[in-house]
Amino acid sequence: MSRQFHIEDRARGRIVATGEIDDNGLVVWDGTEDSVNGELAELADQIQQDVAAE
């Protein structure tokens, strides 16, 4: 069962990335803003570790 998520930039009041965690616990990005692309690989690793710990 996959789980949807989004990342919100609260300072600007908008969602900057959306994705889901697939059945294997991998993060699949649906859409991102260019301004956050450089940080998403590290964030994906952290999300995968958090899901694995559940």
N, C-alpha and C positions, 0 to 999 in steps of 0.2 A: 504494500500500500504506500503510495507516494504522498508526500506532505508538501504543500505549497508554502512559500514564505515570501516576504518582501523586506527590503531595506529602505528605511525612510530617512531622509535628511530633514530632521525636525527644524533646523534653523531656516531652511528654505521652504519647509512645508510641502515636500513632495517626495514621492517614491523614486529612488534612483536605481533600483535593481529589483528584479523579480526572478524567482526560480522555484525549484522543487527538489526534494530529497527523494531519490528513487528507491525502489525495493531493495537495492543493494547498499543503501546508505550513501550513495554518491550524490553530490550536488550538481544539478543541471541548471545552468543559467538560461532563463527565457529572454531576458532583455536587460541591458545595462546602459547607463549614461557613460559617455567617454571619460568624464571626470573621475569616475570611480573604477575604471577597468584595471588599473595598476594594482589596486588593493584587493581585488576579488579573489585571486588565487590563494592568498594567505587566509582570507576569511572563509573560503570554501574548506580549506584544511581544518580550520578550527571548528566549523559546523560539523564536518564529518567526524571529528574526534568527540564532539559533544553527543552526537547521535549514537555513536558506538558505545559511549559510556552509559547510556540509558538502559 
